Amino acid sequence: MDGIKDLMRKRLSIQHRGKNMIGSIVMNEIKSCLWIEKVDTEIQDEVLTWYVRHNKLFLKTVDQKLRIQIFKEKLDIIEKINQKLSDIWYKMEIEDIIFK
């Protein structure tokens, strides 16, 4: 039964390889690593705003403490993100986190 679920998840991930999907997976992993509470989608002013371009994650935040914390743990966060993406069968890997 688990093989069927894995096959279905793999097929779905092949179909939905958009940057928004990858970005949402990445942001969920960052929020879980840094213990950031998830904000409702209806509220516009989130703690982090992001986009993915050329295998790099661009982050924008006004919280300086959070920026420093992400910078200190950057390599661990990138490793966890890439592991999460490979678990869901994405071949794309995040190479760097850049602050805007």
C-alpha beads as a LAMMPS data file, in Angstrom:
LAMMPS data file: protein, C-alpha beads

100 atoms
99 bonds

1 atom types
1 bond types

-500.0 500.0 xlo xhi
-500.0 500.0 ylo yhi
-500.0 500.0 zlo zhi

Masses

1 110.0

Atoms # bond

1 1 1 0.000 0.000 0.000
2 1 1 2.861 2.371 0.776
3 1 1 4.313 1.734 -2.672
4 1 1 1.098 2.955 -4.282
5 1 1 1.083 6.093 -2.141
6 1 1 4.713 6.775 -3.026
7 1 1 3.991 6.274 -6.716
8 1 1 0.987 8.616 -6.575
9 1 1 2.994 11.273 -4.735
10 1 1 5.805 10.950 -7.280
11 1 1 3.393 11.402 -10.179
12 1 1 1.843 14.455 -8.517
13 1 1 5.231 16.010 -7.886
14 1 1 6.199 15.463 -11.525
15 1 1 3.058 17.273 -12.640
16 1 1 3.316 20.180 -10.180
17 1 1 6.910 21.330 -10.368
18 1 1 6.107 25.013 -10.347
19 1 1 8.240 27.469 -8.422
20 1 1 5.311 28.310 -6.155
21 1 1 5.027 24.678 -5.082
22 1 1 8.765 24.431 -4.453
23 1 1 8.705 27.780 -2.659
24 1 1 5.857 26.739 -0.389
25 1 1 7.683 23.505 0.519
26 1 1 10.831 25.528 1.224
27 1 1 9.014 28.098 3.358
28 1 1 7.209 25.435 5.367
29 1 1 10.572 23.815 6.094
30 1 1 12.129 27.154 7.101
31 1 1 9.197 27.971 9.367
32 1 1 9.418 24.581 11.035
33 1 1 13.206 24.905 11.520
34 1 1 12.975 28.377 13.029
35 1 1 9.746 27.845 14.981
36 1 1 7.883 30.581 13.096
37 1 1 4.131 30.381 13.436
38 1 1 2.234 29.927 10.208
39 1 1 0.121 32.953 9.363
40 1 1 -3.297 32.726 7.730
41 1 1 -3.213 33.221 3.970
42 1 1 -5.774 36.023 4.276
43 1 1 -3.377 38.160 6.325
44 1 1 -0.965 39.969 4.011
45 1 1 1.893 41.021 6.285
46 1 1 3.786 37.788 6.933
47 1 1 7.107 37.622 8.694
48 1 1 8.916 36.402 5.561
49 1 1 8.285 37.070 1.897
50 1 1 10.086 34.987 -0.676
51 1 1 10.605 33.914 -4.250
52 1 1 12.738 31.257 -5.957
53 1 1 14.897 32.078 -8.965
54 1 1 17.812 30.136 -10.503
55 1 1 17.939 27.635 -7.612
56 1 1 18.321 30.438 -5.089
57 1 1 15.836 31.382 -2.408
58 1 1 15.382 35.126 -2.023
59 1 1 13.988 36.204 1.346
60 1 1 12.774 39.552 2.556
61 1 1 12.092 40.293 6.195
62 1 1 12.074 43.336 8.439
63 1 1 12.923 41.301 11.544
64 1 1 16.668 41.699 12.004
65 1 1 16.928 38.937 14.622
66 1 1 15.303 36.487 12.241
67 1 1 17.634 37.549 9.426
68 1 1 20.689 36.933 11.626
69 1 1 19.337 33.590 12.799
70 1 1 18.741 32.426 9.214
71 1 1 22.201 33.611 8.196
72 1 1 23.840 31.684 11.057
73 1 1 21.951 28.478 10.291
74 1 1 22.006 28.876 6.507
75 1 1 23.907 25.679 5.693
76 1 1 21.749 23.532 7.975
77 1 1 18.565 25.062 6.581
78 1 1 19.678 24.501 2.976
79 1 1 20.564 20.892 3.793
80 1 1 17.145 20.271 5.387
81 1 1 15.349 21.954 2.477
82 1 1 17.186 19.865 -0.110
83 1 1 16.490 16.703 1.879
84 1 1 12.799 17.570 2.021
85 1 1 12.704 18.258 -1.728
86 1 1 14.457 14.974 -2.501
87 1 1 12.018 13.094 -0.239
88 1 1 9.207 14.372 -2.443
89 1 1 11.182 13.476 -5.586
90 1 1 12.073 16.981 -6.698
91 1 1 15.375 17.116 -8.566
92 1 1 15.768 20.843 -7.967
93 1 1 18.060 21.841 -5.120
94 1 1 18.326 25.182 -3.374
95 1 1 21.914 26.399 -3.625
96 1 1 21.799 29.582 -1.577
97 1 1 19.621 31.851 0.532
98 1 1 19.882 35.521 -0.358
99 1 1 18.339 38.402 1.575
100 1 1 16.734 41.322 -0.223

Bonds

1 1 1 2
2 1 2 3
3 1 3 4
4 1 4 5
5 1 5 6
6 1 6 7
7 1 7 8
8 1 8 9
9 1 9 10
10 1 10 11
11 1 11 12
12 1 12 13
13 1 13 14
14 1 14 15
15 1 15 16
16 1 16 17
17 1 17 18
18 1 18 19
19 1 19 20
20 1 20 21
21 1 21 22
22 1 22 23
23 1 23 24
24 1 24 25
25 1 25 26
26 1 26 27
27 1 27 28
28 1 28 29
29 1 29 30
30 1 30 31
31 1 31 32
32 1 32 33
33 1 33 34
34 1 34 35
35 1 35 36
36 1 36 37
37 1 37 38
38 1 38 39
39 1 39 40
40 1 40 41
41 1 41 42
42 1 42 43
43 1 43 44
44 1 44 45
45 1 45 46
46 1 46 47
47 1 47 48
48 1 48 49
49 1 49 50
50 1 50 51
51 1 51 52
52 1 52 53
53 1 53 54
54 1 54 55
55 1 55 56
56 1 56 57
57 1 57 58
58 1 58 59
59 1 59 60
60 1 60 61
61 1 61 62
62 1 62 63
63 1 63 64
64 1 64 65
65 1 65 66
66 1 66 67
67 1 67 68
68 1 68 69
69 1 69 70
70 1 70 71
71 1 71 72
72 1 72 73
73 1 73 74
74 1 74 75
75 1 75 76
76 1 76 77
77 1 77 78
78 1 78 79
79 1 79 80
80 1 80 81
81 1 81 82
82 1 82 83
83 1 83 84
84 1 84 85
85 1 85 86
86 1 86 87
87 1 87 88
88 1 88 89
89 1 89 90
90 1 90 91
91 1 91 92
92 1 92 93
93 1 93 94
94 1 94 95
95 1 95 96
96 1 96 97
97 1 97 98
98 1 98 99
99 1 99 100
